[in-house]
Amino acid sequence: MKKTSASIAVFLLAVTMAAPAVFAQSDTVKQGTESDVNAIGNRKVGHGPDMYSIQHEIALGKQLSMEIEKSSKLITDPVVVAYVNKVGQNLVRNSDAQVPFTIKVIDDEHFNAFALPGGFFYVNTGVILHADEEAELAAVMGHEIAHVCARHETRNATKANILQIASIPLIMTLPGTMAGYGIYEGMNFAIPMTYLKFSRDAEREADYLGIQYMYKAGYDPNAFVMAFEKVEAEEKKQPGTIPKIFDTHPPTPDRIEAAQKEIATILPPRPEYIVSTSEFDQVKARIIQIESGEKIQELHDGKPTLKTKQEQKAQQQQPQQGQGDNAPVLQRRPQ
């Protein structure tokens, strides 16, 4: 039977997605190391002392997730949940993950996301609302996925073995949640300096890996820098609003500089990157509707079409006719 051009295009897309992308890397990148993006999924990430097995880590994460969900308002809108899950699972497929991920959305205005041990991952609506494009959302999610891939929480708990086992849930929530910060303030106990140093190292590694994951998934890695620049701008705009617990994170300018260096040295150039999709804009608008109590306008399914940055600008100046209003449009930023 003769194939139509559409079916051929679908077939070629399926073949492309099935074949792992191989990038021509610098000679300075040693194969199989954390710098080798071609070895993602087949390299030693998350090695080091860890008293938790993968099964124990998943069980612990599940227990903690139940506690988180008792005190959090989850977004249940199927369109928002499906979209965030799709973006996240694409990043997971292009990561060093050893566990499946369960991704949920929390109705919270703070620009924040956090991942518990075992792949239980939460994204605040504030991340989507503050982001200007899908690549920025992917940057935040890639960083948190990296924490799980590198098993930072359980390695952190192992290294900080001076704390009681009963305090481990506290450790898990501290790096990324306002709830964890509140508990920390209430208890007023001091975290040893060695623990703080480990946390900074973990954040640096999560940055390092997270950029690679979003790059491997096709996103513009420069969006990682843009996301941090937003944090830096917010810090300057409202100094003192960042909780003291975030002192465990490397200073934002240092993280921006490190990210720029990584992009320039270990990530092979690509002709174009995914910057955003119209689906991101639609979901962002939908969240605004949900949080304002407006009536939700249902979205219709549509296949993505490629659009260059120049075409994107033209579309913004004069909307094209004949296209479905809700068809996702991939916007790509040339290298």
C-alpha positions as MATLAB code, in Angstrom:
seq = 'MKKTSASIAVFLLAVTMAAPAVFAQSDTVKQGTESDVNAIGNRKVGHGPDMYSIQHEIALGKQLSMEIEKSSKLITDPVVVAYVNKVGQNLVRNSDAQVPFTIKVIDDEHFNAFALPGGFFYVNTGVILHADEEAELAAVMGHEIAHVCARHETRNATKANILQIASIPLIMTLPGTMAGYGIYEGMNFAIPMTYLKFSRDAEREADYLGIQYMYKAGYDPNAFVMAFEKVEAEEKKQPGTIPKIFDTHPPTPDRIEAAQKEIATILPPRPEYIVSTSEFDQVKARIIQIESGEKIQELHDGKPTLKTKQEQKAQQQQPQQGQGDNAPVLQRRPQ';
ca = [
       0.000    0.000    0.000;
       1.330    3.437   -0.938;
       2.197    5.608    2.026;
       0.962    9.167    2.163;
       3.436   11.979    2.837;
       1.906   12.380    6.303;
       2.417    8.723    7.199;
       5.987    8.850    5.914;
       6.648   11.898    8.080;
       5.247   10.103   11.120;
       7.394    7.056   10.343;
      10.555    9.142   10.013;
       9.742   10.958   13.255;
       9.329    7.627   15.040;
      12.663    6.382   13.722;
      14.370    9.606   14.791;
      12.924    9.406   18.299;
      13.907    5.745   18.634;
      17.551    6.342   17.714;
      19.601    7.966   20.494;
      21.194   11.211   19.411;
      24.997   11.206   19.260;
      26.792   14.528   19.521;
      30.306   15.367   18.371;
      31.984   16.362   21.622;
      35.214   18.119   22.446;
      38.341   15.990   22.743;
      38.677   17.232   26.318;
      35.526   15.317   27.354;
      36.407   11.873   28.694;
      34.009    9.169   27.548;
      31.710    7.725   30.177;
      32.190   10.581   32.667;
      29.616   13.064   33.949;
      30.762   15.403   31.176;
      29.879   12.942   28.409;
      26.343   13.724   27.207;
      26.487   10.752   24.845;
      26.815    8.441   27.841;
      23.760    9.759   29.686;
      21.941    6.771   31.148;
      25.046    4.596   31.026;
      27.446    6.370   33.353;
      28.165    6.369   37.068;
      25.991    9.124   38.506;
      25.005    9.080   42.144;
      27.957    7.040   43.340;
      29.339    7.418   46.841;
      28.366    6.247   50.336;
      24.636    5.538   50.520;
      22.980    3.378   53.159;
      19.716    3.257   51.179;
      18.924    0.723   48.470;
      16.902    1.875   45.449;
      13.862    0.031   46.854;
      14.277    1.708   50.245;
      14.692    5.074   48.552;
      11.426    4.641   46.628;
       9.594    3.556   49.777;
      10.946    6.547   51.680;
       9.965    8.913   48.877;
       6.449    7.486   48.775;
       6.067    7.999   52.503;
       7.301   11.576   52.268;
       5.061   12.296   49.290;
       2.001   11.361   51.318;
       3.035   13.865   53.982;
       3.619   16.568   51.365;
       0.221   16.002   49.790;
      -1.547   16.274   53.127;
      -0.426   19.891   53.435;
      -0.366   20.930   49.768;
      -3.079   21.895   47.312;
      -2.576   19.854   44.173;
      -3.694   20.957   40.731;
      -6.018   18.279   39.357;
      -6.824   19.900   36.021;
      -6.043   17.116   33.486;
      -4.628   19.457   30.826;
      -2.135   21.110   33.180;
      -1.151   17.834   34.839;
      -0.696   16.023   31.511;
       1.432   18.826   30.074;
       3.798   19.118   33.056;
       4.088   15.334   33.180;
       4.919   15.207   29.458;
       7.688   17.776   29.783;
       9.065   16.046   32.880;
       8.964   12.515   31.496;
      10.774   13.652   28.352;
      13.564   14.981   30.574;
      13.574   11.762   32.617;
      13.983    9.702   29.440;
      17.045   11.807   28.629;
      18.571   11.545   32.102;
      20.469    9.090   34.282;
      17.331    8.165   36.227;
      17.261    4.731   37.870;
      13.701    5.086   39.160;
      10.337    5.922   37.564;
       9.063    9.445   38.193;
       5.674   10.489   39.526;
       5.145   14.159   38.685;
       2.457   16.364   40.229;
       1.647   20.075   40.246;
       1.160   22.139   43.411;
      -0.993   25.255   43.439;
       1.640   27.624   44.836;
       2.823   30.979   43.482;
       6.471   30.518   44.527;
       9.030   29.867   41.778;
       9.925   26.449   43.115;
      10.005   22.735   42.406;
      11.363   19.824   44.422;
      11.957   16.129   44.007;
      11.782   13.586   46.812;
      13.821   10.366   46.897;
      12.590    7.698   44.519;
      11.276   10.074   41.846;
       8.327   11.757   43.553;
       8.442   15.158   41.903;
       6.412   18.321   42.554;
       6.285   21.489   40.444;
       4.707   24.696   41.715;
       2.385   26.583   39.385;
       4.628   29.556   40.169;
       7.379   28.027   38.023;
       5.136   28.041   34.967;
       3.701   31.476   35.703;
       7.143   33.055   36.163;
       8.706   31.320   33.149;
       8.566   32.992   29.740;
       9.107   29.818   27.750;
       9.001   26.057   28.043;
      12.795   25.759   28.083;
      12.892   27.670   31.389;
      10.398   25.223   32.870;
      12.571   22.376   31.564;
      15.627   23.967   33.198;
      14.008   23.980   36.641;
      12.671   20.446   36.207;
      15.991   19.161   34.852;
      17.793   20.440   37.951;
      15.395   18.632   40.290;
      15.496   15.420   38.241;
      19.279   15.566   38.566;
      18.978   15.555   42.374;
      17.172   12.226   42.155;
      19.523   10.799   39.525;
      22.526   11.618   41.716;
      20.671   10.307   44.792;
      21.539   13.471   46.669;
      18.889   13.105   49.348;
      19.866    9.650   50.550;
      23.587   10.318   50.122;
      23.048   13.519   52.061;
      21.231   11.632   54.810;
      24.000    9.046   54.908;
      26.693   11.687   55.233;
      24.717   13.535   57.891;
      24.381   10.410   60.001;
      24.608   12.450   63.181;
      20.887   13.174   62.744;
      18.305   10.698   63.969;
      16.573    8.520   61.382;
      13.344   10.217   62.419;
      14.779   13.522   61.179;
      15.439   12.228   57.659;
      12.071   13.472   56.320;
      13.146   16.930   57.497;
      16.341   16.708   55.472;
      14.397   15.665   52.401;
      12.101   18.684   52.510;
      14.678   21.308   53.458;
      16.425   21.934   50.118;
      13.355   22.912   48.150;
      10.216   23.547   50.160;
       8.860   26.423   52.157;
       7.162   23.878   54.417;
      10.511   22.317   55.217;
      11.947   25.745   55.958;
       9.140   26.457   58.414;
       9.793   23.236   60.293;
      13.502   24.028   60.338;
      12.890   27.472   61.821;
      10.561   26.007   64.448;
      13.084   23.437   65.626;
      16.014   25.875   65.674;
      18.654   23.198   65.356;
      21.962   23.893   63.671;
      22.988   22.021   60.539;
      26.706   21.146   60.701;
      28.966   23.030   58.297;
      30.004   19.759   56.671;
      26.359   19.204   55.787;
      26.081   22.674   54.295;
      29.183   22.070   52.195;
      27.723   18.824   50.931;
      24.485   20.575   50.025;
      26.345   23.195   47.991;
      28.227   20.471   46.167;
      24.962   18.650   45.508;
      23.416   21.819   44.072;
      26.390   22.338   41.781;
      26.170   18.754   40.559;
      22.429   19.088   40.003;
      23.070   22.208   37.920;
      25.766   20.414   35.955;
      23.607   17.376   35.203;
      20.342   19.270   34.777;
      21.741   21.385   31.943;
      22.835   18.211   30.171;
      19.405   16.613   30.538;
      17.560   19.572   29.036;
      20.177   19.769   26.251;
      19.768   16.044   25.511;
      15.983   16.509   25.432;
      16.442   19.185   22.752;
      15.999   22.349   24.814;
      18.128   25.473   24.602;
      20.547   25.146   27.556;
      20.831   28.932   27.754;
      17.360   28.891   29.298;
      19.035   27.469   32.405;
      21.016   30.691   32.692;
      17.899   32.754   32.040;
      16.072   31.002   34.880;
      18.872   31.836   37.327;
      18.985   35.419   36.099;
      15.331   35.712   37.060;
      16.128   34.476   40.558;
      19.007   36.960   40.775;
      16.762   39.813   39.621;
      14.136   38.868   42.207;
      16.778   38.851   44.927;
      17.858   42.375   43.924;
      14.275   43.570   43.612;
      13.224   42.264   47.023;
      16.361   41.708   49.115;
      15.933   39.596   52.211;
      12.936   37.697   50.887;
      14.944   34.547   50.160;
      14.807   32.183   53.185;
      18.104   31.664   55.029;
      17.954   27.940   54.300;
      18.850   28.772   50.698;
      22.255   29.847   51.973;
      23.124   26.193   51.419;
      22.841   26.827   47.678;
      25.759   28.318   45.754;
      25.382   32.084   45.155;
      23.279   32.740   42.060;
      25.971   34.678   40.089;
      28.379   31.770   40.632;
      25.801   29.315   39.336;
      25.183   31.468   36.274;
      28.911   31.628   35.540;
      29.305   27.865   36.016;
      26.353   27.147   33.734;
      27.735   29.407   31.005;
      31.116   27.695   31.242;
      29.531   24.242   30.996;
      27.501   25.230   27.939;
      30.621   26.606   26.238;
      32.945   23.696   27.049;
      31.131   20.350   27.145;
      27.891   20.767   25.173;
      28.410   20.280   21.435;
      26.798   23.017   19.310;
      23.467   22.157   17.714;
      21.853   23.944   14.746;
      18.690   24.736   16.692;
      17.032   24.176   20.051;
      13.505   23.991   21.360;
      12.730   27.280   23.059;
       9.008   27.023   23.686;
       5.694   25.655   22.468;
       2.269   27.192   22.109;
       1.101   24.445   24.453;
       3.201   26.075   27.196;
       1.425   29.386   26.584;
      -1.964   27.665   26.628;
      -1.266   25.863   29.888;
       0.086   29.037   31.466;
      -3.113   30.865   30.512;
      -5.143   27.952   31.826;
      -3.413   28.118   35.223;
      -4.210   31.825   35.422;
      -7.843   30.978   34.712;
      -7.870   28.257   37.351;
      -6.325   30.457   40.026;
      -8.663   33.363   39.235;
     -11.736   31.149   39.244;
     -12.582   31.820   35.600;
     -14.409   29.317   33.438;
     -11.958   27.020   31.693;
     -11.968   26.978   27.914;
     -11.183   23.460   26.769;
      -8.177   22.963   24.495;
      -8.328   20.903   21.317;
      -5.636   18.436   20.381;
      -3.261   19.604   17.700;
      -0.038   18.360   16.181;
       3.075   20.505   16.716;
       4.536   22.344   13.749;
       8.071   23.703   13.561;
       8.503   27.449   13.446;
      11.705   29.478   13.264;
      12.296   32.470   15.514;
      11.720   34.824   12.566;
       8.405   33.157   11.768;
       7.467   33.377   15.441;
       7.987   37.169   15.395;
       5.957   37.455   12.215;
       3.138   35.471   13.784;
       3.147   37.734   16.828;
       2.802   40.790   14.568;
       0.082   39.264   12.383;
      -1.602   35.969   13.385;
      -1.721   33.440   10.581;
      -5.052   32.354    9.177;
      -6.132   28.784    8.653;
      -4.405   27.304   11.708;
      -6.212   25.904   14.689;
      -5.945   28.331   17.572;
      -4.897   25.568   19.950;
      -2.351   23.754   17.790;
       0.979   23.552   19.684;
       3.768   25.330   17.823;
       7.403   24.539   18.544;
       9.538   27.641   18.623;
      13.231   27.068   18.015;
      16.095   29.418   18.798;
      18.984   29.119   16.266;
      22.405   28.394   17.776;
];
